[in-house]
């Protein structure tokens, strides 16, 4: 009897704690996400990576494709084709693509990762270009269009809000041959997840109070930098609006990926 009472008290207090914690998190993230202008988002995104050591150390750079990348590349990319990597980090995908026989080029918004990545490419004798570009900006197109594209691991979900993501993808599509395959990896959530819903509501309320358009949607969060956790329907909608046709989805835990064609 006593043990049952103690267990009930714990379970009740745990529910209260998690509700209060989740509510305060939604209020904090939503307030700052709604208050800050997009130009500050970009500075935060750049600074939050610091030196980017988790993405520029030798072990990570030489780790090759992630398991879903390996499957997607083998099934969708034409061997020896020309591949663009957006949000290329320190160059892991560029190294893996070149070692697999592709011609690769990429860009990244973190200057520290670009400099580290360029050194890593030279050290490994990898003939791939890695350039810096401002956040959410696609560099000018080259003389020859690309045959395929990878949007680097978790890069897309850190672009906020929705209209900037769609504009980013439209700019990327202009650099691809018609019908080119792409692989986009991102954060995924279930439609029932409640915290991202309330964070977006708070952010939109702050936007309304400051006489700006309410641009956030369920899934938008601000855990140190803007990040959206997509549902499959949201991701399909954005890709469709940007001119891409989704082909296949991969989902595991809180992450996922989609292959599509331009």
C-alpha positions as CSV (number, residue, x, y, z in Angstrom):
1,X,0.0,0.0,0.0
2,X,2.7,2.4,1.0
3,X,4.9,1.6,-2.1
4,X,1.9,2.0,-4.3
5,X,1.2,5.5,-2.8
6,X,4.8,6.6,-3.3
7,X,4.8,5.3,-6.9
8,X,1.6,7.3,-7.6
9,X,3.1,10.4,-6.0
10,X,6.2,10.1,-8.2
11,X,4.3,9.5,-11.4
12,X,2.0,12.5,-10.7
13,X,4.9,14.8,-9.9
14,X,6.8,13.6,-12.9
15,X,3.9,14.5,-15.2
16,X,3.7,18.0,-13.6
17,X,7.5,18.5,-13.9
18,X,7.5,17.5,-17.6
19,X,4.5,19.7,-18.3
20,X,6.1,22.7,-16.6
21,X,9.5,22.0,-18.2
22,X,7.9,21.6,-21.7
23,X,5.8,24.7,-21.2
24,X,8.8,26.9,-20.1
25,X,10.8,25.6,-23.0
26,X,8.1,26.4,-25.5
27,X,7.8,29.9,-24.0
28,X,11.5,30.6,-24.0
29,X,12.2,29.2,-27.5
30,X,9.0,30.7,-29.0
31,X,9.7,34.1,-27.5
32,X,13.2,34.4,-29.0
33,X,12.3,32.8,-32.3
34,X,9.4,35.2,-32.8
35,X,11.4,38.3,-31.6
36,X,14.7,37.9,-33.5
37,X,15.0,39.0,-37.2
38,X,16.2,36.5,-39.8
39,X,19.6,38.3,-40.0
40,X,20.2,37.4,-36.4
41,X,19.2,33.8,-37.1
42,X,22.0,33.6,-39.6
43,X,24.6,35.0,-37.2
44,X,23.5,32.5,-34.5
45,X,23.7,29.6,-37.0
46,X,27.2,30.5,-38.0
47,X,28.5,31.1,-34.5
48,X,26.8,28.0,-33.0
49,X,29.0,25.6,-34.9
50,X,32.2,27.2,-33.5
51,X,35.2,25.5,-35.1
52,X,33.0,22.7,-36.2
53,X,35.3,20.0,-34.8
54,X,32.7,17.2,-34.7
55,X,32.3,17.7,-38.5
56,X,36.0,18.3,-39.4
57,X,37.9,15.6,-37.5
58,X,39.7,12.9,-39.6
59,X,37.6,10.1,-38.3
60,X,34.3,11.7,-39.2
61,X,35.6,13.0,-42.6
62,X,36.8,9.5,-43.6
63,X,33.7,7.7,-42.3
64,X,32.1,7.6,-45.8
65,X,28.4,7.8,-46.4
66,X,25.8,7.3,-43.7
67,X,23.8,4.1,-44.2
68,X,20.8,5.9,-45.9
69,X,23.1,8.0,-48.0
70,X,24.9,4.9,-49.3
71,X,21.5,3.3,-50.3
72,X,20.2,6.5,-51.9
73,X,23.3,7.2,-53.9
74,X,23.6,3.7,-55.2
75,X,19.9,3.5,-56.2
76,X,19.5,7.0,-57.6
77,X,22.8,8.6,-58.7
78,X,24.3,7.8,-62.1
79,X,27.9,6.6,-61.7
80,X,30.6,9.2,-62.4
81,X,28.0,12.0,-62.6
82,X,28.5,15.5,-61.3
83,X,27.1,16.1,-57.8
84,X,26.5,19.3,-55.8
85,X,26.6,19.2,-52.0
86,X,24.7,22.0,-50.2
87,X,25.5,22.5,-46.5
88,X,28.7,20.4,-47.1
89,X,30.2,21.0,-43.6
90,X,33.8,19.9,-43.5
91,X,33.5,17.9,-46.7
92,X,32.6,14.3,-45.6
93,X,30.1,13.9,-48.4
94,X,32.6,15.4,-51.0
95,X,35.2,12.9,-49.9
96,X,32.8,9.9,-50.0
97,X,31.5,11.0,-53.4
98,X,34.9,11.4,-55.0
99,X,36.1,8.1,-53.6
100,X,33.0,6.5,-55.2
101,X,33.9,7.9,-58.6
102,X,31.7,11.0,-58.7
103,X,32.7,14.5,-59.5
104,X,31.7,16.7,-56.5
105,X,31.5,20.3,-55.5
106,X,29.9,21.9,-52.4
107,X,29.4,24.9,-50.3
108,X,29.0,25.7,-46.6
109,X,28.1,28.7,-44.5
110,X,30.6,28.1,-41.6
111,X,33.9,29.7,-42.5
112,X,35.7,27.6,-40.0
113,X,34.4,24.3,-41.5
114,X,35.2,25.5,-45.0
115,X,38.8,26.3,-44.1
116,X,39.2,23.0,-42.3
117,X,37.5,21.1,-45.1
118,X,39.7,22.6,-47.8
119,X,42.8,21.5,-45.8
120,X,41.3,18.0,-45.5
121,X,40.6,17.8,-49.2
122,X,44.2,18.8,-50.1
123,X,45.7,16.4,-47.6
124,X,43.7,13.5,-49.1
125,X,44.3,14.5,-52.7
126,X,40.6,15.0,-53.3
127,X,39.8,17.1,-56.4
128,X,36.6,18.6,-55.1
129,X,35.7,22.3,-54.6
130,X,34.4,23.5,-51.2
131,X,33.3,27.1,-51.1
132,X,31.9,29.4,-48.5
133,X,28.4,31.0,-48.9
134,X,26.3,33.1,-46.6
135,X,23.5,31.2,-44.7
136,X,20.5,30.3,-46.9
137,X,22.3,31.6,-50.0
138,X,23.3,29.4,-53.0
139,X,26.5,30.5,-54.8
140,X,26.3,31.6,-58.4
141,X,25.7,28.7,-60.8
142,X,28.8,27.2,-62.7
143,X,29.0,27.0,-66.4
144,X,27.8,23.4,-66.4
145,X,24.8,22.2,-64.4
146,X,25.0,19.3,-61.9
147,X,23.5,15.8,-62.4
148,X,22.5,15.2,-58.8
149,X,22.5,16.8,-55.4
150,X,22.9,16.1,-51.7
151,X,21.6,18.6,-49.1
152,X,24.1,17.9,-46.3
153,X,23.2,16.1,-43.1
154,X,20.7,18.2,-41.1
155,X,21.5,21.4,-43.1
156,X,18.0,22.0,-44.4
157,X,16.2,21.9,-41.1
158,X,18.3,24.8,-39.7
159,X,16.9,27.2,-42.4
160,X,14.0,29.3,-41.0
161,X,11.2,30.2,-41.8
162,X,9.5,28.2,-44.6
163,X,9.7,30.8,-47.3
164,X,13.5,30.9,-47.0
165,X,13.7,27.1,-47.2
166,X,11.6,27.1,-50.4
167,X,13.7,29.9,-52.0
168,X,16.9,28.0,-51.1
169,X,15.6,24.9,-52.8
170,X,14.4,26.8,-55.9
171,X,17.9,28.3,-56.2
172,X,19.4,24.8,-56.0
173,X,17.1,23.4,-58.6
174,X,18.3,26.0,-61.1
175,X,21.7,24.4,-60.9
176,X,20.5,20.9,-61.7
177,X,19.7,19.2,-65.0
178,X,16.0,18.5,-65.4
179,X,15.0,15.2,-63.7
180,X,18.2,15.2,-61.5
181,X,18.0,13.1,-58.3
182,X,18.5,14.7,-54.9
183,X,18.9,13.4,-51.4
184,X,17.8,15.6,-48.5
185,X,18.3,14.6,-44.8
186,X,16.6,16.3,-42.0
187,X,14.8,16.1,-38.6
188,X,11.5,14.3,-38.5
189,X,8.6,14.3,-36.0
190,X,5.3,12.6,-35.6
191,X,2.1,14.8,-36.2
192,X,1.2,14.1,-32.5
193,X,4.3,15.9,-31.1
194,X,3.0,18.8,-29.0
195,X,6.0,20.8,-27.9
196,X,6.9,22.0,-31.4
197,X,3.3,23.1,-32.0
198,X,3.3,25.3,-28.9
199,X,6.7,26.8,-29.7
200,X,5.4,27.9,-33.1
201,X,2.3,29.4,-31.5
202,X,4.2,31.5,-29.0
203,X,6.6,32.7,-31.8
204,X,3.7,33.7,-34.0
205,X,2.1,35.6,-31.1
206,X,5.3,37.5,-30.6
207,X,5.4,38.3,-34.3
208,X,1.9,39.5,-34.3
209,X,2.6,41.8,-31.3
210,X,5.5,43.3,-33.2
211,X,3.4,43.8,-36.3
212,X,5.1,41.2,-38.5
213,X,3.6,38.3,-40.4
214,X,3.1,35.0,-38.5
215,X,5.4,32.7,-40.5
216,X,6.0,29.8,-38.2
217,X,4.3,26.4,-38.3
218,X,4.2,23.3,-36.2
219,X,7.6,21.8,-35.9
220,X,9.5,25.1,-35.7
221,X,11.8,25.2,-32.6
222,X,14.7,27.2,-31.4
223,X,17.1,24.9,-29.4
224,X,20.2,27.2,-29.7
225,X,19.4,28.0,-33.3
226,X,16.3,27.8,-35.5
227,X,15.4,24.2,-36.3
228,X,12.3,22.6,-37.8
229,X,11.2,19.0,-37.2
230,X,9.1,18.0,-40.3
231,X,6.2,15.7,-40.7
232,X,6.3,13.8,-44.0
233,X,3.4,15.9,-45.3
234,X,5.2,19.2,-44.5
235,X,8.4,18.0,-46.2
236,X,6.5,16.8,-49.3
237,X,4.7,20.1,-49.5
238,X,7.9,22.2,-49.4
239,X,9.7,20.1,-51.9
240,X,6.7,20.2,-54.2
241,X,6.4,24.0,-54.0
242,X,10.1,24.3,-54.8
243,X,9.7,22.2,-58.0
244,X,10.8,18.7,-56.8
245,X,9.0,15.4,-56.9
246,X,9.5,13.2,-53.8
247,X,10.4,9.6,-54.6
248,X,11.2,7.7,-51.4
249,X,11.3,8.5,-47.7
250,X,13.6,7.0,-45.0
251,X,12.7,7.5,-41.3
252,X,14.5,6.4,-38.2
253,X,14.0,7.8,-34.7
254,X,13.8,11.6,-34.9
255,X,15.5,11.8,-38.3
256,X,14.7,11.0,-41.9
257,X,15.6,11.6,-45.5
258,X,13.9,11.9,-48.8
259,X,15.0,11.3,-52.3
260,X,13.3,13.4,-55.0
261,X,13.8,14.6,-58.6
262,X,14.0,18.1,-60.0
